[in-house]
């Protein structure tokens, strides 16, 4: 079931190590959720430094994503590229992270300059690394520079030691490496629970979509499980810096390890939510049974499931891949499955003893973490593949190779459509028959990424770079590829069809980091429940929800316990307020105050996020992303690009033309109807963009106004210095 690491292998690893730096320290005790310390490591010269976090930074950036952005801002300059030594990887858990009484409190945020977007990326991740790092004395880990050879960094929070060591023989792929390092550093079987490993994989070395795996030890399965900081290619930065792994060891996690001001209040709020999960999860979202995969059939039912590169929104075979019956055959349902202590939502599902059918580990039985909804939709339906065994195989290899399943699914679907439309052929793909539904070709593409050969090298650069190459080298129609290439800012779209949800179109394109659903998931509010009908309603939602979701990233919290289970009180809440789940919002206010001793309210919560959100926007401007072109959306996210797409929903589009646009489709040619639809939908998006910018306190070009930054308290001199030239 798990990878067995022999004693001889551990001895080999130990004997091959060359210690580059060892440092003893006295761990700072956590107080009110903070240590107020950053561990800084520069791999170029093996510098290790302990930095104090200034009070003003704590006040304005809070923790988690905020600390990551601030450290990165200080470490880079306006010309820094993703593979420059001064680019950083910053990991920070946030002040609430590490409590054990409330579900979903084990998150960390990772921040870097992305190889796929060229701008700031942040990615949230579960697992044990962040909380154990904090209890070892650090609110943030800041890594800069590049090592000459592969290294590991080991933090022992009990002994108070930090070491940087060359690691020449350890395996790169995460499912083995996490087990090897856990075996190496654990004193016994029980001690494995106190170790967490951050790693990537061999595909991260050859692509721009590398991810980071954060491990946690599953005592029942006797295996290291993996959770992913998937988006934006941070794993690629990780391997470019020659980091093989980060390891933290800390024994002694307790209910009061965060040293909160009011632990009884935390227990009270936690017990309330635990009861809701127990009473309502089975009838609401079934997170404990199938995890986020519960969404798959629902998305297909509502025409929101990406099929064949987002051309279509549903498929008759959806139940075969993501249906609850199919998932229950492969996922273990008998025990709770959370990625941090005390999480009763337990959505971290896995398949145990899955026998691999392809690749270098063919025939081995492994634990497969997931599949999450995004993975099933991305590598499955979006590529026209409806096969649960293929999804598990692809899921496993993406994880161990260090590949983001969302980007892999979207870029593969793009390549498949280009192949089917004759934009590229087998000569370009070097023999791969990249047609929709071809699971063998999709798997071979992934293995090529890991080996760094074939078409996998081209595809691994992402949709934006593929598009440029196809236009430049093969004479492809650039306008067509701009329409069907599902990326914005360089980041591939996550797995929701937004054609009928104007708010979700904005939720994808009007983001800081690119089209990722963790910022604003508004499809149901907009399309299904019709809770935000006007432009002002949508703009307000595109203000509130990105700010509220940003707050989770500041604190080290998972989003799922907020609205994937709802209390009885929410049944009496109407309109957009219902989507906020007010009782749960108050839970988070109470948790923050109970941990930190501060006294914020719901308004101050949003203001905390608004400061950091606007800082990230200014950061992107500093890096050269200025103007509305940075918020460009592919037309397929708005409407039908091709005749086939239009004809698949012709009755719907004809009805909308008559009722919404005021034009009778009778007698119009297909081309005329498609143009009328496109003109209308693009104008709607432009109007939404202008309305959102205004609500956010930005100019029509998307520049935060000086007075707005002053009003929200993000008027730091270096921030104002970036935006002031645009107002002269």
KOLPA-492997 format. One record per residue (C-alpha): residue number from 1; residue in one letter; x, y, z. Coordinates in steps of 0.2 Angstrom, whole numbers, plus 2048, in hexadecimal, padded with zeros to 3 digits. Example, Ala and Ser with C-alpha at 12.3 -4.5 7.8 and 13.67 -1.06 7.14 Angstrom:
<recs>
1, A, 83E, 7EA, 827
2, S, 844, 7FB, 824
</recs>
This chain:
<recs>
1, X, 800, 800, 800
2, X, 80E, 80C, 804
3, X, 820, 80D, 7FE
4, X, 82B, 802, 809
5, X, 83C, 80A, 80C
6, X, 849, 7FE, 811
7, X, 856, 802, 81E
8, X, 864, 800, 811
9, X, 85C, 80E, 807
10, X, 85B, 819, 816
11, X, 86E, 815, 81A
12, X, 872, 81A, 808
13, X, 869, 82A, 809
14, X, 872, 82F, 81A
15, X, 883, 82A, 814
16, X, 881, 834, 804
17, X, 87D, 844, 80D
18, X, 889, 853, 80E
19, X, 884, 860, 81B
20, X, 885, 871, 814
21, X, 87E, 87B, 823
22, X, 878, 877, 835
23, X, 871, 883, 841
24, X, 86A, 881, 852
25, X, 85C, 88D, 858
26, X, 850, 88F, 866
27, X, 83F, 88D, 85F
28, X, 834, 89C, 863
29, X, 824, 897, 86B
30, X, 814, 89B, 862
31, X, 809, 8A8, 86B
32, X, 7F8, 8AD, 865
33, X, 7FB, 8A3, 855
34, X, 80B, 8AC, 851
35, X, 81E, 8AA, 853
36, X, 822, 8BA, 84B
37, X, 831, 8B1, 843
38, X, 836, 8AD, 831
39, X, 843, 8A0, 82C
40, X, 84D, 8A7, 81D
41, X, 858, 89B, 813
42, X, 862, 8A0, 804
43, X, 868, 890, 7FB
44, X, 875, 899, 7F1
45, X, 881, 89B, 800
46, X, 877, 891, 80D
47, X, 873, 8A0, 817
48, X, 867, 89D, 825
49, X, 85F, 8AC, 82E
50, X, 851, 8AF, 83B
51, X, 847, 8BE, 836
52, X, 83B, 8C8, 842
53, X, 82A, 8CC, 83A
54, X, 827, 8DE, 83D
55, X, 817, 8E3, 846
56, X, 811, 8ED, 837
57, X, 812, 8DE, 82C
58, X, 809, 8D3, 838
59, X, 7FB, 8E0, 838
60, X, 7F9, 8E3, 826
61, X, 7FE, 8D1, 81F
62, X, 7F7, 8C6, 82D
63, X, 800, 8B6, 828
64, X, 7FF, 8A8, 81B
65, X, 7FD, 8AF, 809
66, X, 800, 8C1, 810
67, X, 811, 8BC, 817
68, X, 816, 8B3, 807
69, X, 812, 8C2, 7FD
70, X, 81B, 8CE, 808
71, X, 82B, 8C4, 809
72, X, 82B, 8C1, 7F6
73, X, 828, 8D4, 7F3
74, X, 838, 8D7, 7FE
75, X, 842, 8C9, 7F6
76, X, 840, 8CD, 7E3
77, X, 83F, 8DC, 7D8
78, X, 835, 8E2, 7C9
79, X, 840, 8D8, 7BD
80, X, 841, 8C7, 7C6
81, X, 83C, 8B8, 7BC
82, X, 836, 8A7, 7C3
83, X, 847, 89F, 7C1
84, X, 852, 8AD, 7C8
85, X, 85B, 8A9, 7D8
86, X, 852, 8B7, 7E1
87, X, 841, 8B0, 7DE
88, X, 83B, 8A8, 7EE
89, X, 82F, 89B, 7F4
90, X, 826, 8A0, 804
91, X, 81C, 894, 80F
92, X, 811, 89B, 81C
93, X, 803, 893, 826
94, X, 7FA, 8A2, 82E
95, X, 7F5, 8A5, 840
96, X, 7E6, 89A, 841
97, X, 7EF, 88B, 839
98, X, 7F3, 87D, 845
99, X, 7E4, 87E, 850
100, X, 7DC, 86C, 852
101, X, 7CA, 871, 857
102, X, 7C3, 878, 847
103, X, 7C3, 86F, 836
104, X, 7CE, 874, 829
105, X, 7DC, 87D, 833
106, X, 7EB, 875, 82B
107, X, 7EE, 87F, 81C
108, X, 7FE, 888, 816
109, X, 800, 895, 808
110, X, 80F, 894, 7FC
111, X, 814, 8A4, 7F2
112, X, 820, 8A6, 7E4
113, X, 823, 8AE, 7D3
114, X, 81B, 8A1, 7C7
115, X, 823, 89A, 7B7
116, X, 813, 899, 7AE
117, X, 80C, 8AA, 7B2
118, X, 81C, 8B4, 7B5
119, X, 813, 8BC, 7C4
120, X, 80F, 8B9, 7D6
121, X, 806, 8A8, 7D9
122, X, 7FF, 8A2, 7E9
123, X, 7F9, 890, 7ED
124, X, 7F1, 889, 7FC
125, X, 7F5, 877, 802
126, X, 7F0, 86B, 810
127, X, 7FC, 85F, 819
128, X, 806, 861, 829
129, X, 815, 86B, 824
130, X, 80E, 87D, 827
131, X, 808, 87A, 839
132, X, 817, 86F, 83E
133, X, 822, 87D, 837
134, X, 819, 88A, 841
135, X, 81B, 880, 851
136, X, 82D, 87E, 84D
137, X, 82E, 891, 84F
138, X, 82B, 899, 83E
139, X, 81C, 8A2, 837
140, X, 824, 8A2, 826
141, X, 831, 899, 81C
142, X, 83A, 8A3, 80F
143, X, 845, 89B, 803
144, X, 850, 8A4, 7F6
145, X, 85F, 8A0, 7EB
146, X, 864, 890, 7E2
147, X, 86E, 881, 7E8
148, X, 87C, 87A, 7DD
149, X, 876, 868, 7E0
150, X, 866, 860, 7E7
151, X, 863, 864, 7F9
152, X, 857, 861, 807
153, X, 853, 86D, 815
154, X, 84F, 865, 826
155, X, 846, 86F, 835
156, X, 846, 865, 845
157, X, 83A, 870, 850
158, X, 83D, 865, 860
159, X, 850, 865, 85F
160, X, 851, 877, 858
161, X, 85C, 873, 849
162, X, 85C, 878, 837
163, X, 867, 86F, 82A
164, X, 86A, 871, 818
165, X, 871, 861, 810
166, X, 875, 85A, 7FF
167, X, 869, 84C, 7FA
168, X, 870, 844, 7EB
169, X, 868, 832, 7EB
170, X, 856, 835, 7F1
171, X, 849, 832, 7E5
172, X, 841, 842, 7DD
173, X, 82F, 83C, 7DB
174, X, 824, 840, 7EA
175, X, 81B, 830, 7EF
176, X, 82D, 828, 7F2
177, X, 836, 837, 7F8
178, X, 829, 83B, 806
179, X, 82B, 829, 80C
180, X, 83E, 829, 80B
181, X, 840, 839, 815
182, X, 833, 834, 821
183, X, 83B, 824, 824
184, X, 84C, 82C, 826
185, X, 847, 839, 833
186, X, 83B, 830, 83D
187, X, 840, 827, 84D
188, X, 832, 81A, 84C
189, X, 822, 817, 844
190, X, 818, 823, 84F
191, X, 825, 830, 84C
192, X, 820, 831, 839
193, X, 811, 83B, 83E
194, X, 81C, 849, 844
195, X, 824, 84B, 833
196, X, 81F, 854, 823
197, X, 828, 855, 813
198, X, 826, 862, 805
199, X, 82C, 85B, 7F4
200, X, 828, 85C, 7E1
201, X, 82D, 84F, 7D3
202, X, 836, 84C, 7C3
203, X, 829, 854, 7B8
204, X, 82B, 865, 7C1
205, X, 83D, 865, 7BA
206, X, 836, 865, 7A8
207, X, 826, 86F, 7A9
208, X, 81F, 880, 7AF
209, X, 811, 877, 7B9
210, X, 81A, 86F, 7C7
211, X, 812, 86E, 7D7
212, X, 817, 86B, 7EA
213, X, 811, 85C, 7F4
214, X, 80F, 85E, 806
215, X, 80F, 84E, 810
216, X, 806, 848, 81F
217, X, 807, 836, 827
218, X, 7F8, 82B, 826
219, X, 7F9, 820, 835
220, X, 7EC, 814, 82F
221, X, 7F3, 812, 81E
222, X, 805, 813, 824
223, X, 809, 81E, 816
224, X, 80E, 830, 813
225, X, 7FF, 839, 80A
226, X, 801, 848, 7FF
227, X, 7F8, 858, 7FD
228, X, 7FC, 864, 7EF
229, X, 801, 877, 7ED
230, X, 7FC, 874, 7DB
231, X, 7FA, 885, 7D2
232, X, 806, 88F, 7C9
233, X, 816, 885, 7C7
234, X, 81D, 887, 7D9
235, X, 824, 876, 7D8
236, X, 82E, 87B, 7C8
237, X, 836, 889, 7D2
238, X, 839, 87D, 7E0
239, X, 843, 871, 7D5
240, X, 84C, 87F, 7CC
241, X, 853, 884, 7DD
242, X, 859, 872, 7DE
243, X, 84E, 86F, 7ED
244, X, 84A, 85C, 7EF
245, X, 840, 85E, 7FF
246, X, 83C, 868, 80E
247, X, 83A, 85E, 81E
248, X, 832, 864, 82F
249, X, 832, 859, 83E
250, X, 828, 85F, 84E
251, X, 821, 854, 85B
252, X, 814, 85B, 868
253, X, 805, 862, 85F
254, X, 7F8, 866, 86B
255, X, 7E7, 86E, 86C
256, X, 7EF, 87E, 873
257, X, 7FF, 87E, 868
258, X, 7FA, 88E, 860
259, X, 7F9, 896, 872
260, X, 7E9, 89E, 86E
261, X, 7E1, 8AB, 879
262, X, 7D1, 8A2, 87B
263, X, 7D2, 88F, 878
264, X, 7C1, 88C, 87F
265, X, 7B9, 897, 872
266, X, 7C2, 88E, 865
267, X, 7BB, 87D, 86B
268, X, 7AA, 884, 86C
269, X, 7AA, 88A, 85A
270, X, 7B2, 87A, 855
271, X, 7A5, 86F, 85D
272, X, 797, 878, 855
273, X, 79E, 875, 843
274, X, 7A3, 863, 847
275, X, 791, 860, 84B
276, X, 78B, 868, 83B
277, X, 797, 85D, 831
278, X, 791, 84E, 83A
279, X, 77E, 852, 838
280, X, 77E, 85A, 826
281, X, 78D, 855, 81B
282, X, 785, 844, 815
283, X, 776, 84E, 80E
284, X, 77F, 85D, 808
285, X, 790, 85B, 800
286, X, 796, 849, 806
287, X, 7A8, 84F, 809
288, X, 7AB, 841, 815
289, X, 7A5, 834, 809
290, X, 7AD, 83A, 7F8
291, X, 7B6, 84B, 7FB
292, X, 7B5, 859, 7EE
293, X, 7B2, 84C, 7E1
294, X, 79F, 84D, 7E6
295, X, 79E, 85C, 7DA
296, X, 7A1, 852, 7CA
297, X, 790, 84C, 7C6
298, X, 788, 85C, 7CC
299, X, 793, 866, 7C1
300, X, 78D, 85B, 7B2
301, X, 77B, 85D, 7B7
302, X, 77C, 870, 7B7
303, X, 786, 870, 7A6
304, X, 796, 877, 7AF
305, X, 7A1, 868, 7AD
306, X, 7B0, 86B, 7A1
307, X, 7AF, 85F, 793
308, X, 7BB, 85F, 784
309, X, 7C5, 86E, 788
310, X, 7B6, 877, 790
311, X, 7AC, 876, 780
312, X, 79D, 86D, 789
313, X, 797, 86D, 79A
314, X, 790, 85C, 79D
315, X, 792, 84A, 797
316, X, 787, 83A, 798
317, X, 796, 830, 7A0
318, X, 799, 83C, 7AE
319, X, 793, 82F, 7BB
320, X, 7A0, 822, 7B5
321, X, 7AE, 82D, 7BA
322, X, 7A8, 839, 7C8
323, X, 798, 831, 7CE
324, X, 797, 82D, 7E0
325, X, 795, 81A, 7DC
326, X, 7A5, 81A, 7D2
327, X, 7AF, 823, 7DE
328, X, 7A9, 818, 7ED
329, X, 7B1, 809, 7E4
330, X, 7C2, 811, 7E5
331, X, 7C2, 81D, 7F4
332, X, 7C4, 817, 806
333, X, 7B4, 81C, 80F
334, X, 7B6, 813, 81F
335, X, 7C0, 81F, 829
336, X, 7C2, 832, 82C
337, X, 7CF, 83A, 820
338, X, 7D5, 84B, 824
339, X, 7E5, 853, 81F
340, X, 7E7, 85C, 830
341, X, 7E3, 857, 842
342, X, 7D1, 85A, 847
343, X, 7C9, 85C, 836
344, X, 7B8, 853, 836
345, X, 7B4, 858, 825
346, X, 7C1, 84B, 81F
347, X, 7C1, 84E, 80D
348, X, 7D3, 848, 809
349, X, 7CD, 838, 801
350, X, 7D9, 82B, 7FA
351, X, 7DA, 81A, 7F0
352, X, 7E4, 80D, 7F8
353, X, 7EE, 7FF, 7F0
354, X, 7EB, 806, 7DF
355, X, 7F5, 7FC, 7D2
356, X, 7FD, 807, 7C5
357, X, 7FB, 803, 7B3
358, X, 808, 80E, 7AA
359, X, 819, 817, 7AD
360, X, 828, 813, 7B7
361, X, 81E, 80D, 7C6
362, X, 813, 801, 7BC
363, X, 80D, 7F2, 7C6
364, X, 810, 7FB, 7D7
365, X, 802, 7FD, 7E3
366, X, 801, 80F, 7EA
367, X, 7F6, 81B, 7F4
368, X, 7EE, 828, 7E8
369, X, 7E8, 838, 7F1
370, X, 7D8, 83E, 7EA
371, X, 7D1, 83F, 7DD
372, X, 7CB, 851, 7E0
373, X, 7BD, 858, 7D5
374, X, 7C9, 863, 7CC
375, X, 7D4, 854, 7C7
376, X, 7C5, 849, 7C1
377, X, 7BF, 857, 7B7
378, X, 7D0, 85D, 7B1
379, X, 7D9, 84D, 7AC
380, X, 7C8, 844, 7A9
381, X, 7B9, 84D, 7A1
382, X, 7C2, 85C, 79A
383, X, 7CD, 850, 790
384, X, 7BE, 846, 78B
385, X, 7C3, 837, 796
386, X, 7B6, 82F, 7A1
387, X, 7C0, 821, 7AA
388, X, 7C3, 821, 7BD
389, X, 7D2, 815, 7BC
390, X, 7DA, 821, 7B0
391, X, 7D6, 830, 7BB
392, X, 7DE, 827, 7CA
393, X, 7EE, 823, 7C0
394, X, 7F0, 834, 7B9
395, X, 7EC, 83C, 7CA
396, X, 7FA, 831, 7D2
397, X, 807, 835, 7C5
398, X, 803, 848, 7C5
399, X, 806, 848, 7D8
400, X, 816, 83E, 7D9
401, X, 81D, 846, 7C9
402, X, 819, 857, 7D0
403, X, 80C, 85D, 7C3
404, X, 7FC, 868, 7C6
405, X, 7ED, 85D, 7C1
406, X, 7E3, 86D, 7BD
407, X, 7F0, 874, 7B1
408, X, 7F4, 863, 7AA
409, X, 7E2, 85F, 7A6
410, X, 7DF, 870, 79E
411, X, 7EE, 871, 794
412, X, 7EC, 85F, 78E
413, X, 7DA, 863, 789
414, X, 7E0, 872, 77F
415, X, 7ED, 867, 776
416, X, 7E0, 85A, 772
417, X, 7D5, 867, 76A
418, X, 7E3, 86F, 760
419, X, 7E7, 85D, 75A
420, X, 7D5, 859, 755
421, X, 7D3, 86A, 74C
422, X, 7E3, 867, 742
423, X, 7ED, 875, 74A
424, X, 7FA, 868, 74F
425, X, 7FD, 856, 749
426, X, 806, 846, 74E
427, X, 817, 84E, 747
428, X, 815, 85C, 754
429, X, 810, 850, 762
430, X, 81D, 844, 75D
431, X, 811, 836, 75B
432, X, 804, 839, 768
433, X, 7F2, 837, 762
434, X, 7EC, 845, 76D
435, X, 7D9, 843, 76A
436, X, 7CC, 846, 777
437, X, 7C9, 836, 781
438, X, 7DA, 82E, 77D
439, X, 7E0, 82A, 78F
440, X, 7EF, 821, 789
441, X, 7F6, 831, 780
442, X, 7F2, 83B, 78F
443, X, 7FB, 830, 79B
444, X, 80A, 82F, 78F
445, X, 80A, 842, 78E
446, X, 80C, 843, 7A1
447, X, 81A, 836, 7A1
448, X, 823, 840, 794
449, X, 822, 850, 79F
450, X, 82A, 846, 7AD
451, X, 838, 83F, 7A1
452, X, 83A, 850, 799
453, X, 838, 84A, 787
454, X, 82C, 84A, 778
455, X, 81D, 855, 777
456, X, 81C, 855, 78A
457, X, 829, 862, 78B
458, X, 81F, 86E, 780
459, X, 80E, 86B, 789
460, X, 817, 86D, 79A
461, X, 819, 87F, 796
462, X, 806, 882, 797
463, X, 7F8, 888, 78C
464, X, 7FF, 89A, 789
465, X, 810, 894, 783
466, X, 809, 886, 779
467, X, 7FE, 893, 770
468, X, 80C, 89E, 76C
469, X, 816, 88F, 765
470, X, 808, 889, 75A
471, X, 805, 89A, 753
472, X, 818, 89E, 750
473, X, 81D, 88D, 74A
474, X, 80E, 885, 742
475, X, 804, 894, 73C
476, X, 7F5, 891, 747
477, X, 7E7, 89E, 748
478, X, 7EB, 8A8, 757
479, X, 7DA, 8AF, 75A
480, X, 7D3, 89D, 75A
481, X, 7E0, 897, 767
482, X, 7DD, 8A7, 771
483, X, 7CB, 8A2, 772
484, X, 7CD, 890, 776
485, X, 7DD, 891, 781
486, X, 7D6, 890, 792
487, X, 7E2, 89B, 79B
488, X, 7E3, 8AC, 7A3
489, X, 7F3, 8B5, 7A9
490, X, 7FB, 8A5, 7A3
491, X, 7F2, 89A, 7B0
492, X, 7E7, 88C, 7A9
493, X, 7D5, 88C, 7AE
494, X, 7CE, 882, 7BC
495, X, 7C0, 876, 7B8
496, X, 7B0, 87F, 7B7
497, X, 7A7, 884, 7A7
498, X, 7A2, 897, 7A9
499, X, 799, 89B, 799
500, X, 789, 89E, 7A2
501, X, 790, 8A6, 7B1
502, X, 795, 8B8, 7AE
503, X, 79B, 8B9, 7C0
504, X, 7A6, 8AA, 7BF
505, X, 7AD, 8B1, 7AF
506, X, 7B3, 8BF, 7BA
507, X, 7B7, 8B3, 7C8
508, X, 7C4, 8AB, 7BC
509, X, 7CB, 8BA, 7B2
510, X, 7CA, 8C8, 7BE
511, X, 7D6, 8C0, 7CB
512, X, 7E7, 8C3, 7D1
513, X, 7F0, 8B3, 7CD
514, X, 7E5, 8AC, 7BF
515, X, 7D6, 8A1, 7BD
516, X, 7D5, 897, 7CD
517, X, 7C5, 893, 7D5
518, X, 7CB, 896, 7E7
519, X, 7CA, 8A9, 7E4
520, X, 7B7, 8AA, 7DF
521, X, 7AC, 89C, 7DB
522, X, 79B, 8A4, 7D7
523, X, 793, 898, 7CA
524, X, 785, 892, 7D5
525, X, 781, 8A3, 7DC
526, X, 781, 8AA, 7CB
527, X, 77A, 89D, 7BF
528, X, 770, 891, 7CA
529, X, 76A, 89B, 7D9
530, X, 769, 8AC, 7CF
531, X, 76E, 8B5, 7DF
532, X, 779, 8C3, 7D6
533, X, 76F, 8C8, 7C7
534, X, 776, 8DA, 7C4
535, X, 787, 8E0, 7C0
536, X, 788, 8E8, 7D1
537, X, 783, 8D8, 7D9
538, X, 790, 8CF, 7D0
539, X, 79D, 8DC, 7D3
540, X, 799, 8DB, 7E6
541, X, 79B, 8C8, 7E6
542, X, 7AC, 8CA, 7DC
543, X, 7B1, 8D6, 7EA
544, X, 7AB, 8CC, 7F9
545, X, 7AF, 8BA, 7F5
546, X, 7C1, 8BD, 7EF
547, X, 7C4, 8C6, 7FF
548, X, 7BC, 8BA, 80A
549, X, 7C5, 8AB, 802
550, X, 7D5, 8B5, 803
551, X, 7D3, 8B5, 816
552, X, 7D4, 8A2, 817
553, X, 7E5, 8A4, 80E
554, X, 7EB, 8B1, 81B
555, X, 7E6, 8A6, 82A
556, X, 7EB, 894, 824
557, X, 7D9, 88D, 822
558, X, 7D0, 882, 816
559, X, 7C1, 889, 80D
560, X, 7B6, 879, 80D
561, X, 7B0, 87A, 81F
562, X, 7A9, 88C, 81B
563, X, 79B, 887, 80E
564, X, 79C, 875, 80A
565, X, 792, 872, 819
566, X, 784, 87E, 81E
567, X, 77C, 881, 82F
568, X, 769, 881, 831
569, X, 769, 894, 834
570, X, 76E, 896, 822
571, X, 75E, 890, 81C
572, X, 756, 8A0, 821
573, X, 763, 8AB, 819
574, X, 75E, 8B2, 808
575, X, 767, 8B9, 7F8
576, X, 77A, 8BB, 7F7
577, X, 77C, 8BA, 80A
578, X, 777, 8A8, 80A
579, X, 787, 8A4, 800
580, X, 791, 8AC, 80D
581, X, 78B, 8A1, 81B
582, X, 78A, 8AE, 828
583, X, 78B, 8A3, 837
584, X, 79B, 89B, 830
585, X, 7A3, 8AC, 82D
586, X, 7A0, 8B0, 83F
587, X, 7A8, 8A0, 844
588, X, 7B8, 8A6, 83B
589, X, 7B7, 8B7, 843
590, X, 7B6, 8AE, 854
591, X, 7C4, 8A2, 850
592, X, 7D0, 8B0, 84B
593, X, 7CC, 8BB, 85A
594, X, 7CD, 8AB, 866
595, X, 7DF, 8A7, 85F
596, X, 7E6, 8B8, 85D
597, X, 7DD, 8C2, 86B
598, X, 7D8, 8D0, 85E
599, X, 7C7, 8D6, 85C
600, X, 7C2, 8D7, 84A
601, X, 7B1, 8D5, 842
602, X, 7AB, 8CF, 831
603, X, 7AF, 8E0, 829
604, X, 7C1, 8E0, 830
605, X, 7C3, 8CE, 82A
606, X, 7BF, 8D4, 818
607, X, 7CA, 8E3, 81A
608, X, 7D9, 8D8, 81F
609, X, 7D7, 8CF, 80F
610, X, 7D4, 8DF, 805
611, X, 7E5, 8E5, 80A
612, X, 7EE, 8D6, 804
613, X, 7E4, 8D3, 7F5
614, X, 7E8, 8E5, 7EF
615, X, 7FA, 8E2, 7F4
616, X, 7FB, 8D3, 7E8
617, X, 7F3, 8DD, 7DA
618, X, 800, 8EB, 7DC
619, X, 80E, 8DD, 7DD
620, X, 808, 8D7, 7CC
621, X, 809, 8E9, 7C5
622, X, 81A, 8EA, 7CC
623, X, 81F, 8DB, 7C2
624, X, 818, 8E2, 7B2
625, X, 806, 8DC, 7B1
626, X, 7FC, 8EC, 7AE
627, X, 7EC, 8F0, 7A5
628, X, 7DC, 8E6, 7A1
629, X, 7E6, 8DB, 795
630, X, 7EC, 8D2, 7A5
631, X, 7DA, 8CD, 7A8
632, X, 7D6, 8C6, 797
633, X, 7CB, 8B7, 796
634, X, 7CA, 8AA, 788
635, X, 7BA, 8AC, 77F
636, X, 7B5, 89A, 783
637, X, 7B3, 89F, 795
638, X, 7A6, 8AA, 78F
639, X, 79D, 8A2, 781
640, X, 79D, 896, 772
641, X, 7AD, 897, 768
642, X, 7A9, 88A, 75B
643, X, 799, 885, 751
644, X, 799, 875, 75A
645, X, 798, 87D, 76A
646, X, 78A, 889, 765
647, X, 780, 87B, 75D
648, X, 781, 870, 76D
649, X, 777, 87E, 776
650, X, 76E, 887, 767
651, X, 75D, 887, 76F
652, X, 765, 890, 77F
653, X, 76F, 89C, 775
654, X, 760, 8A1, 769
655, X, 755, 8A3, 779
656, X, 762, 8AE, 781
657, X, 765, 8B8, 771
658, X, 752, 8BC, 771
659, X, 750, 8BF, 783
660, X, 760, 8C7, 789
661, X, 767, 8CF, 779
662, X, 756, 8D4, 771
663, X, 75A, 8CD, 760
664, X, 74F, 8C0, 758
665, X, 75A, 8B1, 752
666, X, 74D, 8AC, 745
667, X, 755, 8AD, 734
668, X, 767, 8B0, 73A
669, X, 775, 8A5, 734
670, X, 77F, 89B, 740
671, X, 78E, 8A7, 73E
672, X, 783, 8B6, 741
673, X, 77C, 8AF, 751
674, X, 78D, 8AA, 757
675, X, 793, 8BC, 754
676, X, 784, 8C4, 75D
677, X, 787, 8B9, 76C
678, X, 799, 8BC, 76D
679, X, 797, 8CF, 76B
680, X, 78B, 8CF, 779
681, X, 794, 8C4, 785
682, X, 7A5, 8CD, 783
683, X, 79C, 8DD, 786
684, X, 794, 8D6, 796
685, X, 7A5, 8D0, 79C
686, X, 7AD, 8E1, 798
687, X, 79F, 8EA, 7A2
688, X, 7A1, 8DE, 7B1
689, X, 7B4, 8E1, 7B1
690, X, 7B1, 8F4, 7B2
691, X, 7A4, 8F2, 7C0
692, X, 7B0, 8E6, 7CA
693, X, 7BF, 8F2, 7C8
694, X, 7B4, 900, 7CE
695, X, 7AE, 8F6, 7DD
696, X, 7C0, 8F1, 7E2
697, X, 7C6, 903, 7E2
698, X, 7D0, 901, 7D2
699, X, 7D1, 90B, 7C2
700, X, 7C9, 905, 7B1
701, X, 7DA, 8FE, 7AD
702, X, 7DB, 8F4, 7BD
703, X, 7E7, 8FF, 7C7
704, X, 7E3, 901, 7DA
705, X, 7E0, 913, 7DD
706, X, 7EB, 91C, 7EA
707, X, 7DD, 922, 7F4
708, X, 7D6, 910, 7F5
709, X, 7E6, 909, 7FB
710, X, 7E7, 917, 808
711, X, 7D5, 913, 80E
712, X, 7D8, 901, 810
713, X, 7E9, 903, 819
714, X, 7F4, 8FC, 80B
715, X, 7FD, 90D, 808
716, X, 80E, 907, 80C
717, X, 81B, 912, 803
718, X, 822, 904, 7F8
719, X, 810, 900, 7F2
720, X, 80B, 911, 7EE
721, X, 81B, 913, 7E5
722, X, 815, 906, 7D8
723, X, 804, 90D, 7D4
724, X, 807, 920, 7D6
725, X, 80F, 922, 7C4
726, X, 7FE, 91C, 7BD
727, X, 7F6, 92B, 7C4
728, X, 801, 939, 7BE
</recs>
